[in-house]
């Protein structure tokens, strides 16, 4: 059985200097530990740089790919130390390596129900982005709350899509969730009524957090935990329809970022 996404969240992409990807971080150190346990790098006090040594080891372990992307992350969750080596049969990514990656991702100690809701929020946005051509931007109220993100004709705007994602996640997880607009899933509510009326927080961000912008008002939803450079956010703006991005690279509203809030996910 592989390690779970919760145990080893995706924190990439990483790449060599000049690639435009992250070149340094805890995950790079964790990867070096894993490659060493697999016998591809000599064991030492590893640094957090994604360098040529790590790139060569990853290429030997997983030929045909470059950098550290979601594919390699998924493969890493299943990798085990081969026979004949110390710790044979154990996961290549040891407990300390897992902790390094979890810390970078801003992993939390949420319970199983909350973790399931977060998983389905991410699933909603993944399907929405993959099927963006089927979406139509509209600010109509009331909006349809329960939608199939990969349906044939889905309507929404930035704030309604946030509500739709949570409603979808609650239904898939089979638990009661809280409307992030505090409108009891009636199809009303928007960025300032009241999706911005939750506790303001800083990084690390977790799935379900909402980042707000002004002039014009806009809201996006965290769909992969992390910090300013690693967390991924889902956005439904009329220019691009559902899309995802990293907050540090977000240029649609330069200088107009306001704050991030953390809505309650589970109903009591």
N, C-alpha and C positions, 0 to 999 in steps of 0.2 A: 504494500500500500504506500503510495507516495505521501510526502508531507503535504499539508493542506495549504490553500492560498492564504489562510489566516496565519499559518505558521511561517510561511515564506511569501509575503506579499511582493508584488512586482514593484521595483523602485527604479527601473531603468527609464529611458535607454542610456547606456554608458558606451563610450567609445574612446579611441585614442585622441591625443591632442590634435586639433585641427579638424576633427570630424563634426564639430558643432554640438556634440553630445556632452553629457557630464563626463568629466575626466577624473574626478576625485570624489570619494564618499565612502561611508561605511560598507556599502555593498561590495565595492572593489576589494576591500580587505577580506570580507567574507568569502568572496570568490577565490581569492588566493589561498585561503585556508582549505577550501574544498578541493581545489586543483592539487594542492600538496597532499591531501589525504588520498587522492586518486593516483598519486605517484608521478604527477606531471610537473611539479615544482618542488625544489628542496625546501624543507621546513625551516622557517626563520621567523624573526619578528616582522610581520608583514605591515606594510604601510597602506594607506587608503587610495593609492594612485592606480588608475586604469592605465597600465603601461604595456610596453612591448612584451615583457615577460608573461604577463597575464593573458594578453591577446594570443600569444603563441600557444600557451597551454590550452586555452579555450578552443583554438583552431584544431589542436590535436585531439581533444576530447569530442568536439562537435564540428567536424569538417564541413565546409561548404557554407558556413555562416560567419558573419562578422559582428563585432560588438556584443553587447549584452542587451537583448530584447526579450519580449514576452515568450518567444519560443524557447530560448535557452533557459529562461526562468522556469518554465514548465518542466523542461527536461531535468533541471537541477533538482527539483523536488523529488524526483525518483532515483537520482544517482546514488549508488552505494559503493562503498570501498570494496575493491576486488579481493578475491581469495589470495592468500599469500602475503598480504600486507597487514600491518598492525591495524586493529579496529575493523578487520574484514567483516562485511555484512552490515555495518552501521551506515547511516546516511553520510554521504560525502560532506554535507553541510552539517557540521556539529552544532551543539546547543549554543555555543558562543557565536558562531557564524549566523545562526538563526536570529539571535538577539540583536546582532549588529543591523541586520536587515529590518527587523521589526522596529528598532529604534528610528531608523531612517524613514520608515514609512509612517511613523507616528501611530503604530498599532496600539489599540486600547484594550482594556480588560472587559469589554462589553459581554453580556451574557449571550447564550445561544440564540434566543429570539431576536435580539437586537442585531447580532451578527448576520442572521438570515435576512433580515430586512435590508441591511446594508448590501448584502450580496445581490438582492433582487433590484435594488435601486441601480446598482451598476449594470445589471443585466438589461434593465429598461433602457438606459442610455445607450448601451452598446447596440441594441436592436434599433433604437431610434436613429442613431448615426448611420448605421448600415442601410437604413431604409429612408433616408432623409428626402429622397425624391417623392415619396408618398405623402409627406407632410405638407400642410398648408398653414402659413402664418396668419393668425387672426387674434384679435383682442376681445372677441365677443364674450359677454357674460350673460347668463351663466354658461360656463364651458362644460363639456363632457368630461367627467372626472375619471371614469374607468375606461381606459382605452388599451388597445393592443398596439404597442409601439412599432410593430412591423405590419400593421394593418394597411388596407388598400387606400384609405383616405383619413388621415389623422389631422386634427386641427388643434392649435394651441399657440401660446406665446411664451415668453421667458418664465413668467410667474405661474401660469397655469401648468406648464410642463413639469415644474417642480412638484406641484400637488399631484399631478398624474403619476409621476414616478413613485411617490410615497404610497399612493393608493394601490398602484400595481404591486409594489413590494409587499404591502400588508396582505393583499389577497393571495399572492403566491406563497408567502410564508405562513399563512393561516393564523395571523395574529392581528389584534386591534392596534392601529397606528393613529398618530395625531396629524391632523391637517396642518401643514406648516404655515398656512395663511390664517389659521384659527377661525375657519368658517365652517367647520364640521362637514367638510367635503360636500358643500352645497353647490359648488361650481362658481363661487364668488371669491373675492380676495385677490390681492396683487402684491407687488413689491413692498408697498408701504401700508398695506391693509391685510395682514399684519406680518408679512414674511421678514420684515426687519425688526420685529418686536420680540427678539429672543436675546439671550445673553451674548454679548460680544466676546470673541475669543481670538487668541493668536495661534500661531503654529505650535505643535503639529495639528494639521486638520484631519478630520475623519469623514468618512462617507456620510452624506446627508447634510453637512455644513453648507451654509449659503453665503456667497460673497456678493456684496452689493456695490453698485456703481451709481453715479449721479450724472445728470445732464447728457442724455436722458437717463431716467431710472432704468436699471437693468439688474437682473439677479441670475446667478449661475450656481450650480449644485456640485459639491464635491463627489466624485465617483471613484477616486482612488486616493487613499490617505497619503499624507506626506507633508512637506513644508512648501515654501514658496516656489521652490525649483522642482519638486518631485510630485506634489499632489496634482491630480488630474481633475478637471471640472467639465461638466456638461452644460451647454448653453443652447437655447433655442431663440436666436435672434433672426429677425426677418431677412437680414442680408444673406445668411448662410444656412438657415434652417438648423436642425439639430447637429451639433458639432462638439468636439472636445478639444481641450487645450491645457497647457500648463500656465498657471497664473503669472509667473514671472515673464512669460513670453507673450502675454495677452496685450495686443496693441489696438484693439477696437475702440477702447475708451482710455487713451493715454492720459495719465494724471487725474483720472476721475474715479479711481478706486476709493471706496468709503471704508468698509469694514467687513469682517466675517462674523456671522452669528451661528449659534448651534441650536437648532430646533430640537425639541423632545421628539423622539421617534415612536416610542411605545406608549400606548394609552394605559393608564393605571386602572 
